[in-house]
Amino acid sequence: MIKKYSFAFTFTAVLFLSSFTHSFGQTNTKPFVYGDLLPDAPELAARGEYAVGVQTLDLIHANQLDILNYGKGTDSLYNRPLKIEVWYPAEAGSNELISYDEVMGQNGSPTRPIIPFTFLGRATRNAKPAYAEDSYPLVIVSHGYTGSRYLMTYLTENLASKGYVVVAIDHTDATFRDAAGFQSTLLNRSLDDLFVLNEIARLGNQKDSFLNDLVNSDNTALIGYSMGGYGAVNVAGAGYSPQAAQLFGGMTGGSKALLKRSMGNPEFEASIDPRIKVIVAFAPWGMQRGVWDAEGLAGIKIPSLFVAGSKDDISGYEDGTKAIYEGAVNSDRYLLTYIDARHNTAPNPAPAESLDSARHIDEYLRYADSVWDMRRINNINQHFVTAFLGFYLKDNGAYKAYLDVNANSDKKEWPGFKPRTTVGLEMDHESAN
């Protein structure tokens, strides 16, 4: 938890602004990077054995419905651009500090102008991949509205170091830089995810691609946060309810298009992709708006990990994420709850630039939680996502104990956690029907 002493906030700012870690009067020139371990980090939060490489790719999803300009043109179709970031296991010696270019603010908002900033990671741009006898499982990461492919680098780098190829998407019309009408996110989120899966599979078989023989797209996890979670739940098999189409109001084209992703629609049923083995949904949006019903949630038949704050005021908890968890009756599923946290259970910590009192407070609140230290949340997420993917994607039975934390304990001491460090956490598990 965040300490109440007045120096704690200033101390955090110094960590980022000076790129030095200062502890108990001693200076260390090693900078703190998002995802680095706090003293109370659980066991599986540590990075893995691989160095990490990173590359940026630009994709084009051709002939997509231009929902934001529907009815204004002759065909309302466009070529939808998608920028992705790919982290992957790299040859030894490639774990350099890297600077990521990001922005804060909100496209089109006069009170929140776009402000560029940079932050550090531990990866090497265009490093030589560490090819292995078996190609690595694929993890696709989908941000919220608004966000970016860099919103969860603490997790994307961490998973790549553990033998995954991790692909994070910049969802067009939903990033800080290009935020546009919400209808685009409602329609395109799951379509973007499936398109990126197909593109990575194609590149994995293309001789001149660095992904050739590196990635196994037949063994894929989809991780989504907020609207990314909304997309992940749909891709996993939960067709939208008939009520969901009403989110488009009188926009007939949008309603018809969303119905193609609805339960019972043959096109949706045919799109459920067996290559996607599991989902991780952080604070998935939509349950409070009637996006899913019991029939739809019962369509999720793959293992799922849901993560939420018990005071989530964006996606909801009891009638939001927890209701999705309870309704996914045909999924072997887990629910990790941060007690008293709100919506921000997935992002990186707030950037140093957001600490400036002259900034709009939403630049800080876009990342931060009012109760929990985001670095602590990051470490716990690294731990449990590692266990979940390790068990279900890599078929490593040793990880099961880290998930079934309440199985053989009447005390709140969980495998991999230091004594007295599980306060504020709950983990629920239900087997599939």
VENBELBEL-V618541 format. One record per backbone hydrogen bond with DSSP energy under -1.0 kcal/mol. NH is the residue of the N-H (numbers start at 1). CO is the residue of the C=O. If there is no record, write none. Layout:
# VENBELBEL-V618541
{{NH:CO} {NH:CO}}
This chain:
# VENBELBEL-V618541
{{2:371} {8:5} {11:7} {12:8} {13:9} {14:10} {15:11} {16:12} {17:13} {18:14} {21:28} {23:26} {26:23} {28:21} {36:33} {41:38} {43:416} {45:42} {46:43} {50:161} {53:88} {54:124} {55:86} {57:84} {59:82} {61:80} {64:78} {66:76} {67:65} {69:66} {72:69} {78:64} {80:61} {82:59} {84:57} {85:168} {86:55} {87:166} {88:53} {90:51} {91:128} {96:94} {98:121} {100:119} {102:117} {104:115} {106:112} {107:176} {109:106} {115:104} {117:102} {119:100} {121:98} {123:96} {124:52} {126:54} {127:124} {130:89} {131:129} {136:214} {138:219} {139:165} {140:221} {141:167} {142:223} {147:174} {151:148} {155:152} {156:152} {157:153} {159:155} {160:156} {161:157} {162:159} {163:160} {165:137} {166:87} {167:139} {168:85} {169:141} {170:83} {174:171} {176:147} {179:175} {180:173} {184:181} {186:182} {187:183} {188:184} {189:185} {192:188} {193:189} {194:190} {195:191} {196:192} {197:193} {198:194} {199:195} {200:196} {201:197} {202:198} {203:199} {204:200} {205:202} {206:203} {209:206} {212:209} {213:204} {214:211} {215:211} {216:136} {219:216} {220:275} {221:138} {222:278} {223:140} {224:280} {225:142} {226:282} {228:225} {230:226} {231:227} {232:228} {233:229} {234:230} {235:231} {236:232} {237:234} {238:233} {239:237} {240:261} {241:291} {244:241} {246:243} {247:244} {248:245} {249:246} {251:248} {252:250} {255:251} {256:252} {257:253} {258:254} {259:255} {261:258} {262:259} {263:240} {265:262} {269:265} {270:266} {276:273} {277:220} {278:220} {279:303} {280:222} {281:305} {282:224} {283:307} {285:226} {290:287} {291:286} {297:293} {298:294} {299:296} {300:297} {304:332} {305:279} {306:334} {307:281} {308:336} {310:338} {311:341} {312:309} {320:317} {321:316} {322:317} {324:320} {325:321} {326:322} {327:323} {328:324} {329:327} {331:328} {333:430} {334:304} {335:428} {336:306} {337:426} {338:308} {339:424} {341:338} {345:343} {348:151} {354:351} {355:352} {359:356} {363:360} {365:361} {366:362} {367:364} {368:364} {377:373} {378:374} {379:375} {380:376} {381:377} {382:378} {383:379} {384:380} {385:381} {386:382} {387:383} {388:384} {389:385} {390:386} {391:387} {392:388} {393:389} {394:389} {396:390} {399:396} {400:397} {403:400} {404:400} {405:403} {407:404} {413:411} {417:414} {421:418} {425:422} {426:337} {428:335} {430:333} {433:329}}
